[in-house]
Each structure stands twice: as structure tokens, then as C-alpha cells.
């Protein structure tokens, strides 16, 4: 598995790069957080932006293949 994680306040967002199909739906909702890389796979934008955790969670929700996951401060899944 090829994961990337980023903590945004009390929410942790995980990208599963092996599952991502490059629709970029998440980047449409949170373009300051997500960007397609040269392989057309979602990655986190650098440097890490200040973003509302709720918007990050919403961006995770729109992924059609559940390549994005969000967890609360205790590690419990919020999405999917």
C-alpha cells in the first residue's frame, strides 16, 4: 500500500495512492490541499495549507473509489 497522511487539526486525512483513479473530485472541493501529481494521482499540496477540517472531510467524501479516508483525533474513521 502506498499511503500519504496529513493531520489537519483534529482530523487526519489519508490518501491511498494505489486506489486513486485521478478523478480529482477532491481537488475541486479542496484545491489548496490536494493536487494531481505527474502520474495523475492525488497527493497533498506542499507546503501544508491551513484548511478547515470539515472541508477536508467533504473532499474525502466525494472520492468515488474511497481512496481518501478521514479519521478523528482518536483514530476512528469519519470517511468512508
N, C-alpha and C positions, 0 to 999 in steps of 0.2 A: 504494500500500500504506500502511496505517495501522498502524505498529508502535510498541510501547512496550517498552523493555528495562529490566531491573534486574539489577544484579550482586549476587549473594549468595555471599560468599566467593569460591571458585574457579569458581563456576557463574554463567553469565549466562542469564537467562530472558527470552524474547521472546514477547510477545503479538501475534498478527496479528489486529487488531480487525475486518478485513474478512472473515475466515474464521469467527470465533467465532459460534456459534449460540445461546449463552446457556444451555447445559445446567447450568452451574455445578458440574460434577463436580469441577473443580479446587478450587473454593472449599469443597467438602465435605472435601477432604483437607487443604487449607491455608487455612482461613478467615482467618487472620491476615495472609495475603499477598494473596489475591485477593478481589474483591468485584464484584458486578454493578453497573454504573452505571445512570443513568436511562434509557438506551437498551437496557437488559438485555444489555449486552456486558461481558465481563470486563475489569477494569482492576486496577492494583495499588492496594492499600490504602495510604493515607498516614497517618502517616509510615511510612517503610520499617521493617518489623519485623525483629527478629532471628529468622531461621528456619534450620533445618538444611537445607543444600543438598540432601541426599538426599530430604527431604520435598517440596521444590520440584520436583525431578526426577520424583518419583512423581506429583505433581499434574499435571505436563505429560503424563505417560504416559496418564492417563485421559481425555484430550480425544478425543472421537470423530471430530473433523474436523481434527486436527493444527493447531489454531490456536495451540498453545503449543509452543515449542521451547526446549531447554536445550543450552547449549554449555559445553565445558570451558574451562580457562584459556587454552588455545591456540586457541580458536575452533572446535574440532572438535565436530560435533553429537553429543549424547548421546541426545536425543529430538527429533523422531521418527527 
